[in-house]
Amino acid sequence: MKLIYLLAICAIIFLPSCKKDVASVADLQISGFGPAAFVGGDAISIYGSGFDIDPEKNIVSFNGAKGEVATASPNRLQVIVPTLTTSGNLTVTVNGKTVTSKQRYSIVNLLQGTYNDNFILTSDKQYLLRGDVVFKSKLIIQPGTVIYGEKYTHASLTASDVDFEGTAEHPIIFTSDQPPGRRNPGDWKGVTISAVQSGQTAIPNGIVQYMRVEYAGYFVLGNTTQYGFNGPWWGAALNITPTSSSTYKYLQVSYSASDGFSFGSYNNVFGGDGFFHHLIAFGCAGADYRIHTSGVKAQFGLGLKDPYYANPDKSHGIVNFYNAGNMNQLSNFTLVGFNPDARNILNAGPSVNGDAGYGVKIGTSYYPDGSYGGGQDNFGLFNSLIAAGMKAGVVIEGTNDYNWTNYESGGNLQVQVRNCFITGTAPRQLPTQGGIFGHPNWRLVSTPFLDITTDPKFALFASLNDTTRQLSFSQSKDDLGIKDLVDFQKLNNPGLTLPASSILINSAQFPPGSNVFSPYFDKNTTWVGAFGTEDWSRPWANFSPQTTNYNNN
């Protein structure tokens, strides 16, 4: 039965996983195999040509250890991996001819189920998450450790007491188990750092630093009875319940099928104030940063969209909703959206503009089940750059117009957006596009945006922020010096730093007594946006995760 089960996995799942990396000898060749990370006893598929249809006449070796060829055709072998072998390149021998794959595989250590004891993942090994993996005691991950999420079981990892201390030279990597060139957003669920309640407070998570999460996340639209409602469900690639006295820094999420980062409560446990800094959300289909808790403080965050990838619930930069507690305060963020003219794809074919969203969305009118939701939000965004917005640059939403009323109200609960530069936004086209600053119509979905051009808040927003700079490739306009960042042609090697001539270099403001004058923030920062003249993404971040080979151990 186990053999039948493993072969079924091969036939259904691994066919699209092979990588076209051809190794050949005369008419015998290996074009690829999948997955690229596995454990002894797993079934894999090897693709190529010149194989014998008699399984016994094909010899497959994994670093000298012979695998069991279960089925064979001229173009595919289904093989059971031997239990005693190491990572490397596999060989196939047929009728005296031998060929070695160019593609490498990784023999990994299997993580499965629930672990109640303290656990350490070491960098001299690689690991495979199978199904939902839960650590109920302390989990330590050493710098440089690679952990794969299994596509077939849509794996995930959940922990609350963590010590994920990657370094700039040796970051911790969570990625898909599929080979380079065949990874897809949503291959696995992702990572959740939850919190444990102790009395009235949450126990600190610990340390999460220098870590990448790739090709995870999930988005469900329609009947989601598994979660008890019908509607959209966001499964971020990296979910964190913020806790005070914890460290969260130098984190990257790439190509999530849903949100990149999600800061909120999980398992009905609410954390305290948490400080995050130096964050990157790259190519995420949902929101780059979704905040549904209070007391989040964050500085230096990049959200860089792939204009050919978004989910149908709209792909935003920052979404903040239903926060009536301590203000969520964010400073020095850079958010790059979907506007084709500002991304240099105006004549490059259709992108996903229909699913493109806002640069910043404050508040919500509806819960995922479709019912009215969203109360008053306590949110502030400062010293940030919002570029290439499609549906709108910044929007303030919320049932009964609570947030609109509280915009710059000076009350205990208010919405602030100050000293932000908004550029390259698609022109206002009411009622479907809100322009630089928009007010969605929560009462009538068929009229998405209201005309607020005569509202005093419209003029107030313009006076508190810079909305006049142009960004247009068709008109050769780049008033802020960010064309190398927003240019889609440079997506995998973006120009993150600012030229010395950019007005952004010396435009940050941290007025004493204001909400941005936070003890969490580095107030010596002079620039607006995530990056000044130094690139803090090097060497730990990766903007080419699709082609990166992690099987070189």
Secondary structure, DSSP 8 states (H G I E B T S, - for coil): -HHHHHHHHIIIIIGGG-----EEETTEEEEEEE-SEE-TT-EEEEEEE---SSGGGEEEEETTEE-EEEEE-SSEEEEE--SS--SB-EEEEETTEEEE-SS-BEE-EEEEEEE-S-EEE-TTSEEEEEEEEEE-S-EEE-TT-EEEE-TTTT-EEEESSEEEE--SSS-EEEEESS-TT---TTSS-EEEE--EEETTEEE--EEEEEEEEES--EEE-SEEGGGTEES-EEE-SEEE---TT-EEEEEEEES-SS-SEEEE-BTTB----EEEEEEEEES-SS-SEEEESS-EEEEEEEEE--TT---TT-B-SEEE----SS-EEEEEEEEE---HHHHT-TTS---SGGGB-EEEEE--SB-TTSSB------EEEES-EEES-SSEEEEE--GGGHHHHHBT--SSS-EEEES-EEES----BTTTB-EEEE-B-TT-TTS-B---TTSHHHHHHHHHSB----EETTTTEETTS-HHHH-GGGTTS---S--TT-GGGG-----TTSTT--TTS-TT--SSSS-SSS-TTTTT--S-TTT------
